[in-house]
Amino acid sequence: MMFRRSFTSLPSVRKIPSTLSLSRLLTRNSFSAAPKRPYNRTYSTSSASTQPSPPQVPRSRLRRFIGFTSIAVFAFTVGLTYQTQITLSRIMATPTGEETLTAFVASDTATANIDNTLRTHPVAEALRANPEFSESRPHLTIPEPMRERNLTAGTLAGPGKIVVPPYVFSQRDGKTMVSLMYLGGDVCGHQGIIHGGLLATLLDEGLARCCFPALPNKVGVTANLNIDYRAPAMANQYVALRAETVKVEGRKAWVEGRIETLPSDGTEPVVLVEAKALFIEPRQAAALSSLYKVA
């Protein structure tokens, strides 16, 4: 009885139409839902100018990037050109070796006395009278705005250090060179004794200055530097750096030199430090020679 009640309570099932009837029904509904349209298309005879213009499309990111990059490159080029012109004008304004002899102005009486002693020293007078030598103060050929970034012409120059720009006497063929200077008391290693590193720096620079005129493009770099310290170099004294080019082979130059005391009473000088060095002209020296002029 339970089974019969459950069966009779089922909802009546609608009769499913046959496949043919269903296809007809779908076809009829599809055509009736869509409005009938003619097959031929009507074209407008109005001019194109009456048609609304399409909305403007903003520039792409690529175009904006190219535009900003072009402006940046242009600004950089203008700035680099301006800075190059300033640098070249400073180089072109470099004084000659003869002009450097009157370019230094002492800031105080003590500095003026030191400068006068170097200028009138018997060694200086003898070299000045020798026609094979030319006299100059090479540190003063460096433009003043650039001088403060130079070690011996700026950082180590001034009262208490390399007090006045050295007087340099050079043979024009790069054979020998003599540099006269005064070393103060603020460049010491031990108390009252000049730092050995300063002496090495002076020798490196002095030996190079001696041999550069003998190289093809008159510029080179240090390949080797050997130093022997012979005696303590006391502070606050006059010294002479002497250098000689002993051999030149193509782009190579061998130089020997020393720093010795500069006595004014006729006594023999004391050798403080000796050095031997090899300098090599770089392959791109033709481009560098305009930047590193030898006085």
BAGURO-166981 format. One record per residue (C-alpha): residue number from 1; x, y, z; residue in one letter. Coordinates in nm, 2 decimals, m for minus. Layout:
N
nr / xx / yy / zz / rest
NUM / X / Y / Z / A
...
This chain:
295
nr / xx / yy / zz / rest
1 / 0.00 / 0.00 / 0.00 / M
2 / 0.28 / 0.23 / 0.07 / M
3 / 0.42 / 0.15 / m0.27 / F
4 / 0.10 / 0.24 / m0.45 / R
5 / 0.06 / 0.57 / m0.28 / R
6 / 0.41 / 0.68 / m0.37 / S
7 / 0.35 / 0.59 / m0.73 / F
8 / 0.03 / 0.77 / m0.77 / T
9 / 0.16 / 1.09 / m0.61 / S
10 / 0.42 / 1.14 / m0.88 / L
11 / 0.36 / 1.44 / m1.10 / P
12 / 0.23 / 1.38 / m1.45 / S
13 / 0.50 / 1.37 / m1.71 / V
14 / 0.45 / 1.60 / m2.01 / R
15 / 0.46 / 1.43 / m2.35 / K
16 / 0.79 / 1.49 / m2.52 / I
17 / 0.74 / 1.60 / m2.88 / P
18 / 0.89 / 1.40 / m3.15 / S
19 / 1.22 / 1.50 / m3.32 / T
20 / 1.04 / 1.63 / m3.63 / L
21 / 0.80 / 1.84 / m3.43 / S
22 / 1.08 / 1.99 / m3.22 / L
23 / 1.29 / 2.09 / m3.52 / S
24 / 0.98 / 2.25 / m3.68 / R
25 / 0.91 / 2.44 / m3.36 / L
26 / 1.27 / 2.57 / m3.33 / L
27 / 1.27 / 2.67 / m3.70 / T
28 / 0.95 / 2.86 / m3.67 / R
29 / 1.05 / 3.04 / m3.35 / N
30 / 1.39 / 3.14 / m3.50 / S
31 / 1.24 / 3.31 / m3.80 / F
32 / 0.96 / 3.46 / m3.61 / S
33 / 1.20 / 3.62 / m3.35 / A
34 / 1.43 / 3.80 / m3.60 / A
35 / 1.28 / 4.07 / m3.82 / P
36 / 1.30 / 4.02 / m4.19 / K
37 / 1.57 / 4.24 / m4.36 / R
38 / 1.63 / 4.30 / m4.73 / P
39 / 1.93 / 4.13 / m4.88 / Y
40 / 2.05 / 4.44 / m5.07 / N
41 / 2.25 / 4.69 / m4.88 / R
42 / 2.18 / 5.06 / m4.90 / T
43 / 2.49 / 5.29 / m4.93 / Y
44 / 2.49 / 5.65 / m4.82 / S
45 / 2.55 / 5.91 / m5.08 / T
46 / 2.65 / 6.18 / m4.83 / S
47 / 3.01 / 6.31 / m4.83 / S
48 / 3.27 / 6.17 / m4.59 / A
49 / 3.31 / 6.51 / m4.42 / S
50 / 2.98 / 6.48 / m4.26 / T
51 / 3.08 / 6.16 / m4.08 / Q
52 / 3.18 / 6.21 / m3.71 / P
53 / 3.56 / 6.21 / m3.66 / S
54 / 3.70 / 5.92 / m3.46 / P
55 / 3.81 / 6.00 / m3.11 / P
56 / 4.18 / 6.09 / m3.08 / Q
57 / 4.40 / 5.82 / m2.95 / V
58 / 4.66 / 5.94 / m2.69 / P
59 / 5.03 / 5.90 / m2.77 / R
60 / 5.17 / 5.56 / m2.68 / S
61 / 5.42 / 5.51 / m2.40 / R
62 / 5.69 / 5.43 / m2.66 / L
63 / 5.65 / 5.77 / m2.83 / R
64 / 5.66 / 5.95 / m2.49 / R
65 / 5.97 / 5.76 / m2.39 / F
66 / 6.14 / 5.85 / m2.72 / I
67 / 6.05 / 6.21 / m2.68 / G
68 / 6.18 / 6.24 / m2.32 / F
69 / 6.50 / 6.05 / m2.41 / T
70 / 6.57 / 6.28 / m2.70 / S
71 / 6.53 / 6.58 / m2.48 / I
72 / 6.76 / 6.43 / m2.22 / A
73 / 7.03 / 6.34 / m2.48 / V
74 / 7.01 / 6.69 / m2.62 / F
75 / 7.05 / 6.86 / m2.28 / A
76 / 7.34 / 6.63 / m2.19 / F
77 / 7.51 / 6.71 / m2.52 / T
78 / 7.47 / 7.08 / m2.47 / V
79 / 7.61 / 7.06 / m2.12 / G
80 / 7.90 / 6.84 / m2.22 / L
81 / 7.99 / 7.07 / m2.51 / T
82 / 7.98 / 7.37 / m2.28 / Y
83 / 8.20 / 7.21 / m2.02 / Q
84 / 8.44 / 7.10 / m2.29 / T
85 / 8.47 / 7.45 / m2.42 / Q
86 / 8.54 / 7.58 / m2.07 / I
87 / 8.81 / 7.32 / m2.02 / T
88 / 8.97 / 7.39 / m2.35 / L
89 / 8.97 / 7.76 / m2.29 / S
90 / 9.14 / 7.70 / m1.96 / R
91 / 9.41 / 7.48 / m2.13 / I
92 / 9.45 / 7.74 / m2.40 / M
93 / 9.50 / 8.00 / m2.14 / A
94 / 9.79 / 7.81 / m1.99 / T
95 / 10.09 / 8.04 / m1.94 / P
96 / 10.42 / 7.96 / m2.11 / T
97 / 10.73 / 7.85 / m1.92 / G
98 / 10.87 / 8.21 / m1.94 / E
99 / 10.54 / 8.36 / m1.81 / E
100 / 10.55 / 8.13 / m1.51 / T
101 / 10.87 / 8.29 / m1.38 / L
102 / 10.67 / 8.60 / m1.29 / T
103 / 10.34 / 8.44 / m1.21 / A
104 / 10.40 / 8.35 / m0.84 / F
105 / 10.31 / 8.61 / m0.58 / V
106 / 10.42 / 8.54 / m0.22 / A
107 / 10.15 / 8.56 / 0.05 / S
108 / 10.39 / 8.67 / 0.33 / D
109 / 10.74 / 8.78 / 0.40 / T
110 / 10.87 / 8.44 / 0.50 / A
111 / 10.75 / 8.29 / 0.17 / T
112 / 10.89 / 8.58 / m0.02 / A
113 / 11.24 / 8.53 / 0.14 / N
114 / 11.23 / 8.16 / 0.05 / I
115 / 11.13 / 8.23 / m0.31 / D
116 / 11.41 / 8.49 / m0.34 / N
117 / 11.67 / 8.25 / m0.20 / T
118 / 11.58 / 7.98 / m0.45 / L
119 / 11.58 / 8.23 / m0.74 / R
120 / 11.92 / 8.39 / m0.66 / T
121 / 12.10 / 8.07 / m0.54 / H
122 / 12.44 / 8.01 / m0.70 / P
123 / 12.31 / 7.68 / m0.85 / V
124 / 12.01 / 7.86 / m1.01 / A
125 / 12.23 / 8.14 / m1.14 / E
126 / 12.47 / 7.89 / m1.30 / A
127 / 12.19 / 7.70 / m1.47 / L
128 / 12.02 / 8.01 / m1.58 / R
129 / 12.34 / 8.12 / m1.76 / A
130 / 12.37 / 7.79 / m1.94 / N
131 / 12.21 / 7.82 / m2.29 / P
132 / 12.14 / 7.45 / m2.30 / E
133 / 11.88 / 7.48 / m2.02 / F
134 / 11.54 / 7.64 / m2.01 / S
135 / 11.39 / 7.77 / m1.69 / E
136 / 11.03 / 7.75 / m1.58 / S
137 / 10.80 / 7.68 / m1.29 / R
138 / 10.59 / 7.40 / m1.43 / P
139 / 10.34 / 7.38 / m1.15 / H
140 / 10.21 / 7.72 / m1.24 / L
141 / 10.12 / 7.61 / m1.60 / T
142 / 9.83 / 7.41 / m1.44 / I
143 / 9.52 / 7.63 / m1.46 / P
144 / 9.43 / 7.76 / m1.12 / E
145 / 9.08 / 7.60 / m1.10 / P
146 / 9.24 / 7.26 / m1.16 / M
147 / 9.55 / 7.31 / m0.94 / R
148 / 9.37 / 7.23 / m0.62 / E
149 / 9.32 / 6.87 / m0.75 / R
150 / 9.68 / 6.82 / m0.83 / N
151 / 9.90 / 6.66 / m0.57 / L
152 / 10.23 / 6.85 / m0.58 / T
153 / 10.08 / 7.17 / m0.73 / A
154 / 9.78 / 7.19 / m0.50 / G
155 / 9.74 / 6.94 / m0.21 / T
156 / 10.11 / 6.94 / m0.10 / L
157 / 10.18 / 7.30 / m0.20 / A
158 / 10.17 / 7.60 / 0.03 / G
159 / 10.31 / 7.72 / 0.37 / P
160 / 10.46 / 7.44 / 0.57 / G
161 / 10.47 / 7.20 / 0.27 / K
162 / 10.62 / 7.26 / m0.07 / I
163 / 10.63 / 7.63 / 0.02 / V
164 / 10.69 / 7.78 / m0.32 / V
165 / 10.66 / 7.64 / m0.68 / P
166 / 10.99 / 7.47 / m0.76 / P
167 / 11.23 / 7.63 / m1.01 / Y
168 / 11.30 / 7.38 / m1.29 / V
169 / 11.59 / 7.39 / m1.53 / F
170 / 11.56 / 7.14 / m1.82 / S
171 / 11.76 / 7.05 / m2.13 / Q
172 / 11.54 / 7.07 / m2.43 / R
173 / 11.63 / 6.72 / m2.55 / D
174 / 11.53 / 6.56 / m2.22 / G
175 / 11.88 / 6.47 / m2.12 / K
176 / 11.90 / 6.63 / m1.77 / T
177 / 11.69 / 6.83 / m1.53 / M
178 / 11.74 / 7.01 / m1.20 / V
179 / 11.46 / 7.12 / m0.97 / S
180 / 11.51 / 7.36 / m0.68 / L
181 / 11.26 / 7.37 / m0.39 / M
182 / 11.20 / 7.42 / m0.02 / Y
183 / 11.03 / 7.16 / 0.20 / L
184 / 10.85 / 7.28 / 0.51 / G
185 / 10.77 / 7.12 / 0.85 / G
186 / 10.41 / 7.00 / 0.77 / D
187 / 10.51 / 6.71 / 0.54 / V
188 / 10.70 / 6.50 / 0.79 / C
189 / 10.68 / 6.13 / 0.87 / G
190 / 10.88 / 6.14 / 1.19 / H
191 / 10.90 / 6.47 / 1.38 / Q
192 / 11.13 / 6.70 / 1.19 / G
193 / 11.21 / 6.45 / 0.91 / I
194 / 11.04 / 6.47 / 0.57 / I
195 / 10.81 / 6.18 / 0.49 / H
196 / 10.97 / 5.92 / 0.26 / G
197 / 10.65 / 5.90 / 0.06 / G
198 / 10.68 / 6.27 / m0.03 / L
199 / 11.04 / 6.22 / m0.15 / L
200 / 10.92 / 5.93 / m0.36 / A
201 / 10.65 / 6.14 / m0.51 / T
202 / 10.89 / 6.42 / m0.59 / L
203 / 11.13 / 6.17 / m0.76 / L
204 / 10.85 / 6.00 / m0.96 / D
205 / 10.73 / 6.34 / m1.09 / E
206 / 11.08 / 6.48 / m1.14 / G
207 / 11.23 / 6.18 / m1.33 / L
208 / 10.92 / 6.17 / m1.55 / A
209 / 10.95 / 6.55 / m1.63 / R
210 / 11.32 / 6.49 / m1.72 / C
211 / 11.26 / 6.22 / m1.98 / C
212 / 10.93 / 6.32 / m2.13 / F
213 / 11.09 / 6.55 / m2.39 / P
214 / 11.29 / 6.25 / m2.52 / A
215 / 10.98 / 6.04 / m2.59 / L
216 / 10.81 / 6.04 / m2.93 / P
217 / 10.49 / 6.22 / m2.80 / N
218 / 10.65 / 6.36 / m2.49 / K
219 / 10.43 / 6.18 / m2.24 / V
220 / 10.46 / 5.86 / m2.05 / G
221 / 10.36 / 5.66 / m1.74 / V
222 / 10.57 / 5.51 / m1.46 / T
223 / 10.65 / 5.14 / m1.52 / A
224 / 10.90 / 5.09 / m1.25 / N
225 / 11.05 / 5.30 / m0.97 / L
226 / 11.33 / 5.19 / m0.73 / N
227 / 11.43 / 5.41 / m0.44 / I
228 / 11.72 / 5.40 / m0.20 / D
229 / 11.71 / 5.63 / 0.11 / Y
230 / 12.06 / 5.74 / 0.20 / R
231 / 12.02 / 6.00 / 0.48 / A
232 / 11.73 / 6.16 / 0.67 / P
233 / 11.58 / 6.46 / 0.49 / A
234 / 11.53 / 6.73 / 0.75 / M
235 / 11.23 / 6.96 / 0.74 / A
236 / 11.26 / 7.33 / 0.66 / N
237 / 11.55 / 7.31 / 0.42 / Q
238 / 11.64 / 7.38 / 0.06 / Y
239 / 11.69 / 7.07 / m0.16 / V
240 / 11.77 / 7.00 / m0.53 / A
241 / 11.63 / 6.72 / m0.74 / L
242 / 11.86 / 6.61 / m1.01 / R
243 / 11.76 / 6.37 / m1.29 / A
244 / 11.93 / 6.23 / m1.60 / E
245 / 11.79 / 6.02 / m1.89 / T
246 / 12.03 / 5.74 / m1.94 / V
247 / 11.87 / 5.54 / m2.22 / K
248 / 11.57 / 5.58 / m2.46 / V
249 / 11.44 / 5.29 / m2.68 / E
250 / 11.13 / 5.38 / m2.88 / G
251 / 10.85 / 5.43 / m2.63 / R
252 / 11.07 / 5.34 / m2.33 / K
253 / 11.30 / 5.57 / m2.12 / A
254 / 11.53 / 5.48 / m1.83 / W
255 / 11.60 / 5.76 / m1.59 / V
256 / 11.82 / 5.80 / m1.28 / E
257 / 11.81 / 6.08 / m1.02 / G
258 / 11.85 / 6.19 / m0.66 / R
259 / 11.74 / 6.45 / m0.41 / I
260 / 12.02 / 6.63 / m0.22 / E
261 / 12.07 / 6.92 / 0.00 / T
262 / 12.12 / 7.27 / m0.15 / L
263 / 12.39 / 7.43 / 0.06 / P
264 / 12.46 / 7.80 / 0.02 / S
265 / 12.79 / 7.81 / 0.19 / D
266 / 12.99 / 7.63 / m0.08 / G
267 / 12.99 / 7.29 / 0.11 / T
268 / 12.93 / 6.96 / m0.07 / E
269 / 12.56 / 6.86 / m0.09 / P
270 / 12.44 / 6.55 / 0.10 / V
271 / 12.25 / 6.29 / m0.10 / V
272 / 11.93 / 6.21 / 0.07 / L
273 / 11.76 / 5.96 / m0.16 / V
274 / 11.84 / 5.81 / m0.50 / E
275 / 11.61 / 5.65 / m0.75 / A
276 / 11.60 / 5.47 / m1.09 / K
277 / 11.28 / 5.45 / m1.30 / A
278 / 11.15 / 5.32 / m1.63 / L
279 / 10.88 / 5.52 / m1.81 / F
280 / 10.68 / 5.39 / m2.10 / I
281 / 10.48 / 5.60 / m2.35 / E
282 / 10.13 / 5.46 / m2.39 / P
283 / 10.01 / 5.37 / m2.73 / R
284 / 9.74 / 5.64 / m2.72 / Q
285 / 10.00 / 5.90 / m2.63 / A
286 / 9.93 / 6.11 / m2.94 / A
287 / 9.59 / 6.19 / m2.79 / A
288 / 9.72 / 6.24 / m2.44 / L
289 / 10.01 / 6.47 / m2.54 / S
290 / 9.77 / 6.77 / m2.58 / S
291 / 9.65 / 6.73 / m2.22 / L
292 / 9.99 / 6.67 / m2.06 / Y
293 / 10.21 / 6.95 / m2.19 / K
294 / 10.58 / 6.94 / m2.09 / V
295 / 10.71 / 7.28 / m1.99 / A
